[in-house]
Amino acid sequence: MSGLAIEGVSHDHGARRALDAVSLRVAPGQFCALLGPNGAGKSTLFSLLTGLAALQAGRIEIAGHDIARRPRAALTRLGVVFQQAALDPELPVMANLRYAAALHGIGGREAGRRIDAALARVSMAERARERVRDLNGGHRRRAEIARALLHRPSVLLLDEPTVGLDAASRAAITAHVHDLAGQGGLTVLWATHLADEVAPGDQVAVMHRGHILACAVARDIAPEGDLAARFLAMTAEPA
Ligand SMILES: Nc1ncnc2c1ncn2[C@@H]1O[C@H](COP(=O)(O)OP(=O)(O)OP(=O)(O)O)[C@@H](O)[C@H]1O
């Protein structure tokens, strides 16, 4: 399948099991929230999806390419927005994106076209000439998302992309990325510990202590509509 497939992935950090037989499928064009408290294993899963850590057990396919057997093919289909900023704050958005495009071997007019398109997708076209340092937190994150779209990935990973943002910026980024999936056809895996970033029609994988506890449409996990309360109940630690 051309979305994202994770099958039976287990991972140990020394004696500590961080992931235990994790399986998850995200269909093409679907937005999936990976919802887990601190220590659930989200970062470990992301490091496997991005090829930063080697798979110990199980299988990962990105847009139909097995990450262990065809890492290059798999990783070129993947866009990643890391928690840490990937843009140079002293440079304008445009210069940052030209550099990022060059890293993908994209230059000249094609780079200009891709940058314009990527910025337009996150409503940032008018900020191309501003220095990253001068942008507010929400616009910085949107510029990071534009960077991740330059090579036209089919799967986009975002690792807690709203950390440190105010409520309005959080809502704007969440809406933009939902649009990238719904209208743009991107497959999105969005790691968060905030249930209010999930729309009722989103797929949600609830993760806790290295396990996927539930994977379904949000309104099926919390039929009364209170996903935050349901999430807390599912992941509550004994007092
Ligand atoms: N390098 C490491 N060495 C040892 N244990 C680790 C290492 N990285 C993660 N762990 C442990 O693995 C488990 C999963 O951690 P991970 O960082 O993947 O979770 P997370 O859901 O991303 O949490 P957070 O939101 O706090 O980053 C935790 O128990 C953590 O302490």
The ligand as a Tripos MOL2 file, in Angstrom:
@<TRIPOS>MOLECULE
LIG
   31    33     1     0     0
SMALL
NO_CHARGES

@<TRIPOS>ATOM
      1 N1         18.3310    6.2370   24.4040 N.pl3     1 LIG1
      2 C1         17.5840    5.6600   25.3260 C.ar      1 LIG1
      3 N2         18.1280    4.8560   26.2730 N.ar      1 LIG1
      4 C2         17.3600    4.2580   27.2050 C.ar      1 LIG1
      5 N3         16.0260    4.3610   27.2830 N.ar      1 LIG1
      6 C3         15.4430    5.1490   26.3720 C.ar      1 LIG1
      7 C4         16.1720    5.8450   25.3510 C.ar      1 LIG1
      8 N4         15.2880    6.5320   24.5830 N.ar      1 LIG1
      9 C5         14.0610    6.2970   25.1000 C.ar      1 LIG1
     10 N5         14.1450    5.4670   26.1750 N.ar      1 LIG1
     11 C6         13.0260    4.9520   26.9710 C.3       1 LIG1
     12 O1         12.1190    4.3470   26.0530 O.3       1 LIG1
     13 C7         10.7690    4.6410   26.4060 C.3       1 LIG1
     14 C8         10.0800    5.3600   25.2480 C.3       1 LIG1
     15 O2         10.6580    6.6600   25.1190 O.3       1 LIG1
     16 P1         10.3130    7.6650   23.9130 P.3       1 LIG1
     17 O3         11.2270    8.8370   24.0440 O.co2     1 LIG1
     18 O4         10.3180    6.9130   22.6430 O.co2     1 LIG1
     19 O5          8.8090    8.0720   24.2800 O.3       1 LIG1
     20 P2          7.9620    9.3510   23.8470 P.3       1 LIG1
     21 O6          6.5600    8.8840   23.7070 O.co2     1 LIG1
     22 O7          8.5790    9.9920   22.6630 O.co2     1 LIG1
     23 O8          8.0830   10.3080   25.0870 O.3       1 LIG1
     24 P3          8.4230   11.8800   25.1250 P.3       1 LIG1
     25 O9          7.1790   12.5530   24.6530 O.co2     1 LIG1
     26 O10         8.7140   12.0930   26.5700 O.co2     1 LIG1
     27 O11         9.6120   12.0990   24.2330 O.co2     1 LIG1
     28 C9         10.8360    5.4690   27.6840 C.3       1 LIG1
     29 O12        10.6900    4.5760   28.7670 O.3       1 LIG1
     30 C10        12.2280    6.0560   27.6580 C.3       1 LIG1
     31 O13        12.6970    6.2810   28.9560 O.3       1 LIG1
@<TRIPOS>BOND
     1     1     2 1
     2     2     3 ar
     3     2     7 ar
     4     3     4 ar
     5     4     5 ar
     6     5     6 ar
     7     6     7 ar
     8     6    10 ar
     9     7     8 ar
    10     8     9 ar
    11     9    10 ar
    12    10    11 1
    13    11    12 1
    14    11    30 1
    15    12    13 1
    16    13    14 1
    17    13    28 1
    18    14    15 1
    19    15    16 1
    20    16    17 2
    21    16    18 1
    22    16    19 1
    23    19    20 1
    24    20    21 2
    25    20    22 1
    26    20    23 1
    27    23    24 1
    28    24    25 2
    29    24    26 1
    30    24    27 1
    31    28    29 1
    32    28    30 1
    33    30    31 1
@<TRIPOS>SUBSTRUCTURE
     1 LIG1         1 GROUP 0 **** ****
